[in-house]
Amino acid sequence: MPSSPSPRILLGLGLGFVGVVIFGATLPMTRLAVAALDPWFVTFGRAAGAGILAAAILAILRRPLPDRRDLPLYGIAMAGLIAGFPGLTALAMVTVPASHGGVVLGVLPLATAVAAALVSGERPSLGFWLMGIVGAGLVCVFALRQAGGLHLSAGDVFLLLAVAAAALGYTVSAMLTRSRPGWEVVSWMLVLSLPATIPAAWWFAPADPGAVPASAWWSFAYVALFSQYIGFFFWNAGLALGGIARVGQVQLLQTFVTLAVAAAANGEAVGPETIIFALAVAVVVLVGSRMRSG
């Protein structure tokens, strides 16, 4: 008879699930924010706000500066996770529903595994690569059907580029966690980017902040504090306690969290086709993750 999971593993799964819920609401909240705010203000403003909070926490805890030899890796991770992914998803949310984006981003775990294989030299099995192709194919078919023709919408192009940016950023940031905790890596990424994000946020800020609806400001605050920063505390802690392979499976639920939040907060109609494609992508990601090692 198999033994029940230990309290440590259960806590890790619980923390990982909280992280998934936080990240799953990112696209719906971004869509609400960009309805009244410039997408680039949302991109740089969320990073600047999270960076100021991260600087305070690092100062209070007196954490050491990153090693100079790691700065190029920090630069790549920052380009992918602070500028690339948030900026591209913000642009996408101007033109496509959050529920649509949730299905497209559902292939992100497989894309991250592909990036890890290319960067780290890992050699996944043939089955994994086949599942990667199937997952990418499902996402493309879904996007084409939603676009109503044999062409991808601008929003879909932004989402696919966002997947590539996040996959590379996650892989490089994971390399940095070999020498310090994951939350600290994220914190230093945000702090190191402040000289760029604060001026950029000021440049793209609304001319009349009072004219911006409260819903847009609350949504912006969510992506700045939770999506860009606090969510990583729960997610990284969950991975550390429960194991990367085990807790990583919880991410399969993220697409469905996005669909639920998009329906509740954005009033989007989530049809049967969207749900079917979301389920298909989740199954492919699950099978692919189990076939990763050759």
N, C-alpha and C positions, 0 to 999 in steps of 0.2 A: 504494500500500500504506500503510495507516494506521500512524502512528508509535506506538511503545510508550509507555506512561505514564512520565513522568519519575520519578526517585527521590523527589522531593519529593511528588508526587501519591501514589505508592505508600505512602510513610510516612504521609501524611494519611489514606489509606484504612485502613491498619493501626491507627493510633491511634483512628480513628472506630469501627472494629470492636471494639476493646477497650472503648471507652465503651459501645457497644451491649450487649456481654456483661455489663458491670457493671450497667447499668440493667435489662437483661432479667431479672436475678436478684432484682430488688427485690420484686416481688409474692410469689414463693415465700418469700423470707426474712421478709417482713412477716407472712405467714400463720403461719410458725413462731413469730415473736415474739409475736403477739397471742394465740396459744394459751395463754400463761401470763402475759402482761403486759397491762395496760390499754392499749387503743388510743391513748388520749390521752397516756399516758406514752411510748409508742413515737413518737408524733408530735412532741412537744415535746422529749423526751429526745434523739432523733436530731439535732434542730436545735441543741440546746444543746451536745452533744458536738462536732459539726462546727464550731459557732461558736467554741468555745474553741480548737480547732486552727487555725481561720482567723485568729483574733486573734493567735495566736503567729506565724504566717507573715507576716501584714501588719506586725507590729511588727518582726520580724527584717529584713524587706525595706524597712522605713520607707516604706511606701506612703502617699500623701497621702489625707486625708479626702475623701469625696465632696463635690461641690459642693452647696451648700444648695438650689439650684434643682432639683436632681435628687432630693431627698428624697421628694417625692410619688410619683415613679416607683418609687423603691426600696420605698416602702410598698405599692404595688399589687403589685409583683413578689413581695414577701415574703408578702403575703396569699395569693397564688396558689401559690407554690412551697414555702413553708416551713410554712404552716398549712393551706391548702386542699387541695392535692394529697396530701401525706402523710397528713393527717388523714382525708380521705375514703376513700383507698385502704385505710388501716388499718381503718376501720369496715367497708369492703366485705369485707376478708379474714376478718372474723369469720364471715361467712355464705356466701360463695361461694368456690369453688376458685380457686387462683392461675391455673390454665390457662384458666378461664372469663374471669377478669379480663384476661389477656393478649390475648384476642381482642377484647374490648370496647375496651381501650386501643389496639388496633391502628389505630384511626381518628384517633389523636391528631395525626399529622403533617398530615392534612387540616384538622382543627379549628384547629391552629395557623396554617395558611395563611389560613383564614377570618378568624381574629382579627386577623392581620396586615393583611388587606385592609380590615377595618372600622376599624382604628386608624390605619393609615398612609395610607389613601386609595387604595391600589393597586386596579386594576380588572381582576380575573381574567376569563378568557374564560367564555363560556356553558358550554363543555364542562367546565371546572373545577367550576362550581357543580353541574352535573348529576352529576359524579362524587362530589362531596361529599354530595349527596342519596342517591345509590346506596350510598355507604359507610355513611352513617348508617342507612339502611334495612337493610343487611345486619346491622349490629350489633344493631339493635332486633329483627329476626327471630330472630337467634341467641339473644338474651337471653330472648325470649318462649318459644322452643322449650325452652330449658334450664329455664325457670321452670315449664313444663308448663301454661300457660294464657295467657289474654289479659290478663295483668298482669305488670308488672315486679317483681322481688323488691327488697327494700330494698337488697341489695348492688348490684344493677344501677343503682339510682337514685344511690347513692353513687359508683359508677364513672363514670357519665355526668357528674355534677357535678364529679368529679375531672378529667375530660377538659376541661371548660370552664375550670376553675381553672388547669390547667397551660397550656392554650393562651394564655390571657390573660397568665399569668406569663412564659412563654417570649417572647411578643411584646414585652412591656414591657422585659424584661431585655435583649433583643436591641437595643432602642433605646438602652439604657445602654451597650452595648459600642461605641457609636460614639466614645466619649470615653476608654475605658479597656479593657484586656483582659477577656475573658469570665471568666477565673478570678477576677480581682480583683472584678468585679461580684458574683459568687456569694459571695465571701469577705465583702464588706461587707454583703451582705444578711443573712448569718448573724450577723455581729458586731452589726449594728444591732438584730437581733431578740433578742439575749441578755437584755436586761432583762425580756423577757416569757417567753422559753423556759426560762430557768433556774428561776424560781419555779414555772412551770407543771409542769415536769418533776418538781420536788421534791414538788409537791402530789399528783401522780398516781403517784408512785413506789410500788412494792410495799412493804407493811408489813414483810414478811420476805423480803429479797432472797435469802437462802440457800435458801428453799423453791422458788425459781424454777429450773426445769431449765436445765442448761448450754446446751442447744440453743437455748432462747429468748434467753439472753444473747448467744451467739455470733451469732445472727441479728440481734439488735438492734444489736450492734457493726457488723455488715456494713452495715446500712442507714444507720447514723450516719456511718461513715467513708467508705464507698464510694458508696452511692446518693446521699447528701446532699451529698457534697463531692468526693472524689477522682475520681469518674467524670466530672465536668465538666472536669477538667484534660485528660483524654484526648480527650473529645468536642470541646471548644472548640479544642484544638490541632489535631485532625484537620480541623476545618472551616477553620481558618486556613491550613493547609498544602495541603490538597487541593481547597479550594473548597466553598462551602456546597451548591451544587446537586449536585455529584458525590458528596461524602461523605454528604450528607443521604440519598441513596438507601440507604446501608447500614442506616439505621434500619428499613427494611422487614424486616430479619432479627430485630428485637427480639422480636416476638411468638413466633417459633419458638424463640428462646433461652428465653423464659419457659416455653413448653410443655415444653422439654427439662429445664429445671431443676425445674419442678413435678413432673415424672414421677420424676426422680432423687432430689430432696431431700424432697419431700412425699409421694411414693408415690401420686400422683394418676394415675388411668387416663385417658389422652388418647385419646378415641375418634375414629373416622373423621370424624364430623360436625364435631368441633372443628377438626380439621386442614383440612377442606374450607372451613369458614368463614374460618379464618385465611388460607388461600391466597387466597380470594376478596377479603378485605379488603386483603391486600398488593397484589394486582393493581390494585384500584381506586385505592389510594393512589399506586401507581406511575404509572398512566395520568393521574390527576388532577394529579400534580406536573409532568408533562410538558405539561399543557394549561393551566397556571396563568396564563401571560401571554396576553393577548388579541392 
